[in-house]
Amino acid sequence: MAIVAGIDIGNATTETALARIEGRNITFLATGISATTGIKGTLANIAGLRSSLGMALERAGFKRDEYKAVDLIRLNHAAPVIGDVAMETVTETIVTESIMIGHNPSTPGGVGVGIGVTILFSDLSRAREGDSVIPVVEAKHDYEAVAAGVSDALSRKVNVAAVICQSDDGVLIVNRLPRVIPVVDEVSAIERVPLGMRCCVEVAAPGRVVSLLSNPYDIASLFELSPEETKQIVPVARALVGNRSAVVIRTPLGEVRERRIPAGELYILGPQGKRTVNVEDGAEAIQNTIVACSPVENIFGQPGTNVGGMMERVRRTMSDLTDIPVGDIYIQDLLAVDTLVPQKVVGGVAGEFSLESGVALAIMVKTEELPMQRLARATSQELGVEVEVGGIEADMAIRGALTTPGVKPPVAVLDLGAGSSDASFMKTDGSVTLTHLAGAGNMVNTIIASELGFEEMELAEAIKRYPLCKVESAFHIRQEDGTVRFFDKALDPGVFGRVALLHENDMLQPLMLPGINVERVRSTRRKAKQEVFVKNALRALEQVAPGNNIRLVDYVVLVGGSAKDFEIPTMITDTLSRYGIVAGRGNIRSSEGPRNAVATGLVLSSIESGSRTKGGS
């Protein structure tokens, strides 16, 4: 008799399957799961491994730190995904002479369009009857003083067309004026707003966005621009799309231009030699080149470019973590996805952003000597237990998936994780074809964060995992599918009127992101999942299917952490149904759902591999 632990170290989680083996009989005792510590395949993984194994031991009736009760630990054998995703921006918008303000302050004042010449608020008292002016108000001026000064000017028949404020006083000022004018506030770099220049301010009504200043031809009409000047103003108009308030100021030296950033070329090495593709050609061109070079032997980036620097950073990171020379580190796969990247507009005065074209890249690294061997030796020394590296992840996943009721060969298994998407196909005779591809849950998170304009990966993970709603009253929400849900108890006042995520146990997490709505977040989330998981599912199945023909696959089982997602399995199932494929989530050992497939497979394969255990097999 022997106690064997199969431990699957993934990019996000470390899963354990603990079993008792007597001869060829296997009795599973317990499972454990914890967050992976460090980058997969490095010594930092040991802390997460101990936690996951300790949980399984405790559930099986042992002490949490009774590691020596285990006779053998079997680890998965796989290349880590490193440097997960990088955004390679194709263009950058540059504005000189501070000629635009386009942002979404939480409370702009008033509504409408105002055209005039910019002046300091302190000079407003010297404006003459008939002048059309737009006061620029520094934070030192109190809102009551500003309202009084503007009201006085209006009484003297000065046309105060709009106001630009540094403080968050837009609504307070407008509420004290004899008539409504547009007020843009929260302009932090107020000192950079040029004075004595023709200016247009637009504030849209609540729930609407600017229409005049987001149209280059309307801007051309306002400022009497030539066709050449209109072409220059296009990046400004594009940067203002979707804002509730905006300001455009024309200065004699002002200029708007787009600077091309050399995203660079990718050099992909395969059996037929080297192929080149430019990142600017987009994701489809990159993926077509990857397919043409299959099986990929290595990928390099053009020196001195964004993508070249990214590839070398990935190699250096891997080398530093494993002590393996950079020359022995190869990039074996890459997934590219077209996306939009919010880029700060250089020269803007209120943190303006413009959505620029970009390509998201997920990269998979392999080495001549996989670092899992080094990790196995270190784990054995620390825990005092024999540790060996078992089979390849995709192979172990199919063995675990076969414990799902109703599954038998021939069958394909898709293992959807955080860093990679793996596929395996087992024929009736038991032979297995495998593939290991870059791009999964972490890439989805990065795309969500980038397109919605924030950096917290924990928030991106939550947006990926949970459905959305809009809190419409103290007692009801409208879910993202349009249905209304009522609650017996009053909701937290802090979530009223906000877009929120609906967690388990009806917990609401408000999204404190500027300028978002349910549809924008939902479409961003679904597009990212579609581009990463569905694309990778098809890519993986093409590589493992008989004759590389997906239509020759009849059954697909989905396993892995991302198979628990509330919409990814449905997306993949719907797509595969067009090929006549039956697909669904696995239920490992009839009890674990789609999780624990690899860990279970590691235990099951210990008999076939002749692993040495006490009492042995």
Residue pairs with C-beta under 8 A, 6 or more apart in sequence:
1 20
1 21
1 22
1 614
1 615
2 20
2 21
2 71
2 72
2 613
2 614
2 615
2 616
2 617
3 18
3 19
3 20
3 21
3 29
3 69
3 70
3 71
3 72
4 18
4 19
4 20
4 21
4 70
4 71
4 72
4 73
4 74
4 603
4 606
4 611
4 613
5 16
5 17
5 18
5 19
5 53
5 56
5 70
5 72
5 73
5 74
5 603
6 16
6 17
6 19
6 74
6 390
6 396
6 598
6 599
6 600
6 601
6 602
6 603
6 606
7 14
7 15
7 16
7 49
7 52
7 53
7 73
7 74
7 75
7 76
7 599
7 602
8 14
8 15
8 16
8 76
8 393
8 396
8 596
8 598
8 599
8 602
9 36
9 40
9 41
9 45
9 48
9 49
9 75
9 76
9 372
9 375
10 36
10 40
10 417
10 418
10 419
10 561
10 598
11 36
11 40
11 80
11 81
11 84
11 417
11 418
11 419
11 420
11 440
11 442
12 35
12 36
12 417
12 418
12 419
12 441
12 442
12 561
13 33
13 34
13 35
13 36
13 418
13 561
14 33
14 34
14 35
14 36
14 37
14 45
14 48
14 49
14 51
14 52
15 31
15 32
15 33
15 52
15 595
15 596
15 598
15 599
16 31
16 32
16 33
16 52
16 53
16 55
16 56
16 599
17 28
17 31
17 56
17 596
17 599
17 600
17 602
17 603
18 28
18 29
18 30
18 31
18 32
18 53
18 56
18 57
18 59
18 60
18 70
19 26
19 27
19 28
19 29
19 603
20 26
20 27
20 29
21 27
21 603
21 606
21 607
21 613
21 617
22 615
23 617
24 607
24 617
26 603
26 604
26 607
28 589
28 600
28 603
29 56
29 59
29 60
30 56
30 57
30 58
30 59
30 60
31 56
31 59
31 592
31 596
31 599
32 51
32 52
32 53
32 54
32 55
32 56
32 57
32 59
33 52
33 55
33 595
33 596
34 48
34 51
34 52
34 55
35 48
36 45
36 48
37 44
37 45
37 46
37 47
37 48
38 44
38 45
38 47
38 48
39 80
39 82
39 317
39 321
40 78
40 80
40 81
40 419
41 78
41 79
41 80
41 322
41 370
41 371
41 372
41 375
42 80
42 321
42 322
42 371
42 375
43 374
43 375
43 378
45 375
46 375
46 378
46 379
46 382
49 379
50 67
50 383
53 67
53 70
53 73
54 64
54 65
54 67
55 64
57 63
57 64
57 65
57 66
57 67
57 69
57 70
58 64
62 69
67 383
67 384
67 385
68 383
68 384
68 385
70 383
70 385
71 385
71 386
71 613
71 614
71 615
72 385
72 386
72 387
72 388
72 606
72 611
72 612
72 613
73 379
73 380
73 383
73 385
73 386
73 387
73 388
74 387
74 388
74 389
74 390
74 602
74 603
74 605
74 606
74 611
75 372
75 375
75 376
75 379
75 387
75 388
75 389
75 390
75 602
76 372
76 389
76 390
76 391
76 392
76 393
76 396
76 598
76 602
77 370
77 372
77 389
77 390
77 391
77 392
77 393
78 370
78 372
78 392
78 393
78 420
78 422
78 436
79 332
79 364
79 365
79 366
79 367
79 370
79 436
80 318
80 364
80 365
80 371
80 419
81 362
81 363
81 364
81 365
81 419
81 420
81 438
81 439
81 440
81 442
82 314
82 317
82 318
82 363
82 364
82 365
83 310
83 313
83 314
83 317
83 363
83 365
84 362
84 363
84 419
84 442
84 443
84 446
85 360
85 361
85 362
85 442
85 443
85 446
85 447
86 306
86 307
86 310
86 360
86 361
86 363
87 339
87 341
87 358
87 359
87 360
87 446
87 450
88 263
88 264
88 279
88 306
88 307
88 310
88 358
88 359
88 361
89 261
89 263
89 306
89 341
89 343
89 356
89 357
89 358
90 260
90 261
90 263
90 279
90 280
90 356
90 357
90 358
90 359
91 258
91 259
91 260
91 261
91 343
91 356
91 357
92 258
92 259
92 261
92 343
92 346
92 356
93 235
93 238
93 239
93 256
93 258
93 343
93 345
93 346
93 354
93 356
94 256
94 257
94 258
94 259
94 345
94 346
94 347
95 235
95 236
95 254
95 255
95 256
95 345
95 346
95 347
95 348
95 352
96 253
96 254
96 255
96 256
96 347
97 194
97 251
97 253
97 254
97 255
97 347
98 189
98 192
98 193
98 194
98 249
98 251
98 254
98 347
98 348
98 349
99 194
99 236
99 248
99 249
99 250
99 251
99 254
99 255
99 256
99 347
100 236
100 239
100 240
100 246
100 247
100 248
100 249
100 256
100 345
100 348
100 349
100 352
101 164
101 184
101 187
101 193
101 246
101 247
101 248
101 249
101 348
101 349
101 350
101 352
102 213
102 236
102 239
102 240
102 243
102 245
102 246
102 247
102 345
102 348
102 350
102 352
103 186
103 187
103 243
103 245
103 350
103 351
103 352
104 243
104 244
104 245
104 514
104 515
105 168
105 170
105 184
105 185
105 186
105 245
106 168
106 186
106 514
107 168
107 170
107 171
107 185
108 170
108 171
108 182
108 183
108 184
108 185
108 203
108 244
108 245
109 163
109 169
109 170
109 171
109 172
109 173
109 174
109 175
109 182
109 183
109 185
109 203
110 170
110 174
110 180
110 181
110 182
110 183
110 203
111 180
111 182
111 203
111 204
111 205
112 180
112 181
112 182
112 202
112 203
113 182
113 200
113 201
113 202
113 212
114 134
114 161
114 162
114 181
114 182
114 200
114 201
114 202
115 132
115 161
115 198
115 199
115 200
115 201
115 222
116 131
116 132
116 133
116 134
116 159
116 160
116 161
116 162
116 198
116 199
117 131
117 132
117 133
117 134
117 196
117 197
117 198
117 199
118 133
118 134
118 136
118 164
118 193
118 194
118 195
118 196
118 197
118 199
118 249
119 127
119 133
119 134
119 135
119 136
119 195
119 196
120 135
120 136
120 138
120 195
121 135
121 136
121 137
121 138
121 141
121 146
121 149
124 133
124 135
124 149
124 150
124 153
124 158
124 160
125 149
125 152
125 153
127 133
127 153
127 156
127 158
128 158
129 156
129 157
129 158
130 157
130 158
130 159
131 158
131 159
132 159
132 161
133 153
133 158
133 159
133 160
133 161
134 160
134 161
134 162
134 163
134 164
134 199
134 201
135 146
135 149
135 150
135 160
135 163
135 164
136 164
136 190
136 193
136 195
137 146
137 163
137 164
137 165
137 166
137 167
137 169
137 190
138 166
138 190
138 191
139 166
139 167
139 190
141 167
143 167
143 169
143 172
143 173
143 176
144 176
146 163
146 165
146 169
146 173
147 172
147 173
147 175
147 176
147 177
148 176
150 160
150 163
150 173
150 177
150 181
151 176
151 177
151 178
153 160
154 160
154 177
154 178
154 179
155 178
160 181
161 181
161 201
162 181
162 182
162 183
162 184
162 199
162 201
162 203
163 170
163 173
163 181
163 182
163 183
163 184
163 201
164 183
164 184
164 185
164 187
164 190
164 193
164 199
164 201
164 247
165 173
165 183
165 184
165 185
165 186
165 187
165 190
166 185
166 186
166 187
166 188
166 190
167 185
167 186
168 185
168 186
169 183
169 185
170 183
170 184
170 185
170 186
173 183
174 180
174 181
174 183
182 201
182 202
182 203
182 245
183 203
184 201
184 203
184 245
184 246
184 247
186 350
187 193
187 349
187 350
188 349
188 350
188 351
189 349
189 350
190 349
192 349
193 249
193 349
194 249
194 251
197 249
197 250
197 251
198 223
198 249
198 250
199 247
199 248
199 249
199 250
200 212
200 213
200 219
200 222
200 223
200 247
200 248
200 249
201 245
201 246
201 247
202 210
202 211
202 212
202 213
202 245
202 246
202 247
203 210
203 244
203 245
204 210
204 211
204 244
204 245
206 244
208 244
209 241
209 242
209 243
209 244
210 240
210 243
210 244
210 245
210 246
211 218
212 218
212 219
212 222
213 219
213 237
213 240
213 246
213 247
213 248
214 237
214 238
214 240
214 241
214 242
214 243
214 246
215 237
216 230
216 233
216 234
216 236
216 237
217 230
219 225
219 230
219 233
219 236
219 237
219 248
220 229
220 230
220 233
222 248
223 229
223 248
223 250
225 233
232 255
232 256
232 257
233 248
233 256
234 256
235 256
235 257
235 258
235 345
235 354
236 248
236 256
238 354
238 355
239 345
239 348
239 352
239 353
239 354
240 246
240 248
242 515
243 515
244 515
261 306
262 302
262 304
262 305
262 306
263 278
263 279
263 280
263 305
263 306
263 307
263 359
264 278
264 279
264 301
264 302
264 304
264 305
264 306
264 307
264 308
265 276
265 277
265 278
265 279
265 301
265 302
265 305
265 307
266 276
266 277
266 278
266 279
266 286
266 289
266 299
266 300
266 301
266 302
266 307
266 334
267 274
267 275
267 276
267 299
267 300
267 301
267 302
268 274
268 275
268 276
268 277
268 289
268 290
268 293
268 296
268 298
268 299
269 293
269 296
269 297
269 298
269 299
269 300
270 292
270 293
270 294
270 295
270 296
270 297
271 293
271 295
271 297
272 292
272 293
275 289
275 292
275 293
276 289
277 285
277 286
277 289
278 285
279 286
279 306
279 307
279 336
279 359
282 336
282 338
282 359
283 336
283 337
283 338
283 359
283 360
283 531
284 338
286 334
286 336
286 359
287 335
287 336
287 535
287 539
290 296
290 333
290 334
294 543
296 331
296 332
296 333
296 334
297 330
297 332
298 330
298 331
298 332
299 311
299 331
299 334
299 363
300 308
300 311
300 331
301 307
301 308
301 309
301 310
301 311
301 312
302 308
307 361
310 361
310 363
311 331
311 363
314 331
314 363
314 365
315 326
315 329
315 331
315 365
316 326
318 324
318 329
318 365
318 367
319 325
319 326
319 329
321 371
322 367
322 371
322 374
324 367
324 368
324 369
324 371
328 367
328 368
328 369
329 365
329 366
329 367
330 365
330 366
330 367
330 368
331 363
331 364
331 365
331 366
332 364
332 365
332 366
332 436
333 363
333 364
333 436
333 437
333 438
334 361
334 362
334 363
334 364
334 438
335 361
335 362
335 437
335 438
335 439
335 443
335 532
335 535
335 536
335 539
336 359
336 360
336 361
337 359
337 360
337 439
337 443
337 447
337 528
337 531
337 532
337 535
338 357
338 358
338 359
338 360
338 531
339 358
339 359
339 360
339 447
339 450
339 451
339 531
340 355
340 356
340 357
340 358
340 450
340 451
341 355
341 356
341 357
341 358
341 450
341 451
342 353
342 354
342 355
342 356
342 450
342 451
342 453
343 353
343 354
343 355
343 356
344 351
344 352
344 353
345 352
345 353
345 354
353 453
358 450
360 443
360 446
360 447
360 450
362 419
362 438
362 439
362 440
362 442
362 443
362 532
363 438
364 419
364 420
364 436
364 437
364 438
370 389
372 389
373 389
376 387
376 388
376 389
377 387
379 385
379 387
380 386
380 387
386 612
388 611
390 396
390 602
390 605
390 606
390 609
391 399
391 601
391 602
391 605
391 609
392 434
392 436
393 415
393 420
393 422
393 436
393 598
394 413
394 415
394 422
394 423
394 424
394 432
394 434
394 435
394 436
395 424
395 432
395 434
395 601
395 605
396 597
396 598
396 599
396 600
396 601
396 602
396 605
397 413
397 415
397 422
397 424
397 559
397 560
397 597
397 598
397 601
398 411
398 413
398 424
398 425
398 426
398 432
398 601
399 600
399 601
399 604
399 605
400 559
400 586
400 588
400 596
400 597
400 598
400 599
400 600
400 601
400 604
401 407
401 411
401 413
401 557
401 559
401 586
401 588
401 597
401 601
402 408
402 409
402 411
402 426
403 588
403 589
403 590
403 600
403 604
404 557
404 586
404 587
404 588
404 590
405 587
405 590
407 555
407 557
407 586
409 426
409 427
409 428
409 430
410 425
410 426
410 427
410 428
410 553
410 554
410 555
411 425
411 426
411 554
411 555
411 556
411 557
412 423
412 424
412 425
412 426
412 541
412 544
412 545
412 553
412 555
412 556
412 557
413 423
413 424
413 425
413 426
413 556
413 557
413 558
413 559
413 586
413 597
414 421
414 422
414 423
414 537
414 540
414 541
414 556
414 557
414 558
414 559
414 560
414 563
414 572
415 421
415 422
415 423
415 424
415 559
415 560
415 597
415 598
416 440
416 441
416 533
416 537
416 558
416 559
416 560
416 561
416 562
416 563
416 568
417 440
417 441
417 560
417 561
417 562
418 440
418 441
418 442
418 561
418 562
419 438
419 440
419 441
419 442
420 436
420 437
420 438
420 439
420 440
421 437
421 439
421 440
421 533
421 536
421 537
421 539
421 540
422 434
422 435
422 436
422 437
422 540
422 560
423 434
423 435
423 437
423 537
423 540
423 541
423 543
423 544
424 432
424 433
424 434
424 435
424 544
425 432
425 433
425 541
425 544
425 545
425 546
425 553
426 432
427 546
433 543
433 544
434 544
435 540
435 543
435 544
437 536
437 539
437 540
437 543
439 532
439 536
440 532
440 533
440 536
440 562
441 461
441 464
441 561
441 562
443 528
443 532
444 460
444 464
444 525
444 528
444 529
444 532
444 533
445 457
445 460
445 461
445 464
446 457
446 460
447 524
447 528
447 531
447 532
448 460
448 463
448 464
448 524
448 525
448 528
449 455
449 456
449 457
449 459
449 460
451 524
451 528
452 463
452 513
452 516
452 520
452 521
452 524
453 513
453 514
454 460
454 513
459 511
462 501
462 503
462 509
463 501
463 511
463 521
463 525
464 525
464 528
464 529
464 565
465 565
465 566
466 501
466 502
466 503
466 509
466 566
467 479
467 480
467 501
467 502
467 566
468 479
468 480
468 499
468 500
468 501
468 502
468 518
468 521
468 522
469 477
469 478
469 479
469 480
469 485
469 499
469 500
469 501
469 502
469 508
469 518
470 477
470 478
470 498
470 499
470 500
470 518
471 477
471 491
471 495
471 496
471 497
471 498
471 500
471 508
471 510
472 478
472 484
472 497
473 496
474 490
474 491
474 493
474 496
475 486
475 487
475 490
475 491
476 484
476 485
476 486
476 487
477 484
477 485
477 487
477 491
477 500
477 502
477 508
478 484
478 485
479 485
479 502
480 518
480 522
487 506
491 508
492 508
494 510
495 508
495 510
498 510
498 511
498 512
499 510
499 511
499 516
499 517
499 518
499 521
500 508
500 509
500 510
500 511
501 508
501 509
501 511
502 508
503 509
511 521
526 567
526 571
529 565
529 567
529 568
529 571
530 571
533 562
533 568
533 571
533 572
534 571
534 572
534 575
537 572
537 575
537 576
538 550
538 575
541 550
541 553
541 556
541 576
542 548
542 550
545 552
545 553
546 552
546 553
550 576
550 579
550 581
551 579
551 580
553 579
553 581
554 580
554 581
554 582
555 581
555 582
555 583
556 572
556 576
556 581
556 582
556 583
556 584
557 583
557 584
557 585
557 586
558 569
558 572
558 583
558 584
558 585
558 586
558 594
559 585
559 586
559 588
559 594
559 595
559 597
560 594
560 595
560 597
561 594
561 595
562 568
563 569
563 585
563 586
563 594
564 585
564 593
564 594
564 595
569 583
569 584
569 585
572 583
573 583
573 584
576 583
577 583
585 593
585 594
586 593
586 594
586 597
587 593
587 594
588 594
588 595
588 596
588 597
588 600
589 596
589 600
592 600
606 613
606 617
607 617
610 617
611 617
